[in-house]
């Protein structure tokens, strides 16, 4: 995604709240690109591993709990947090880049991206 738009900052910018894949501190905007398998995408619903089910259940539970924690932290800090799913990038890269570009220009205060 970053290679398609030269205005994007360096990937993997450090942030006090998590490690967003793209971060605009002056805009109070963080973009997280979630892998569908690891973060249990609600759109493409990846299959669950058949072996070592207890391990995977704990792993996915910890990942989703951490995601929820960051969502809450960003809301409390008054920042916006956008989650882009891996499947969204595969099926709609141009629209995703357009969304990030528009959010970079400014997020209306009434719009809750951290949903």
C-alpha positions, 0 to 999 in steps of 0.5 A, a space after each residue: 500500500 505504501 509503495 502505491 502512494 508516495 505521501 505515506 510515511 515510513 511503515 512500522 512507525 512507533 507509537 505510545 499505543 501499539 505499533 501501527 503499520 502507518 502512523 500520522 501523529 500530527 493528524 492523530 491517526 493510526 492505521 493498522 493492517 490486520 492479517 485475516 488469519 491472525 486477527 480473525 477477520 469478520 469479513 472473510 472468516 478464515 478457517 480455524 486450524 484443525 490441530 492443536 485447537 486449544 493453543 490456537 483458541 488461546 492465541 486468537 483470544 489474546 490477539 482479539 483482546 489486544 486489538 480491543 485494548 488498543 481500540 479503547 486506548 485510541 478512543 480514550 486518547 481522542 485519536 482515530 484508529 483505522 483497521 484495514 483487513 488483508 482481504 480489503 487490500 487484496 480486493 480493493 487496494 485503490 479504495 483503501 489508499 483513497 480512504 487513508 488519503 482522505 483521512 490524512 487530510 483530516 477526520 471530522 470529529 463526528 466520525 468514529 473510525 475506531 469502530 
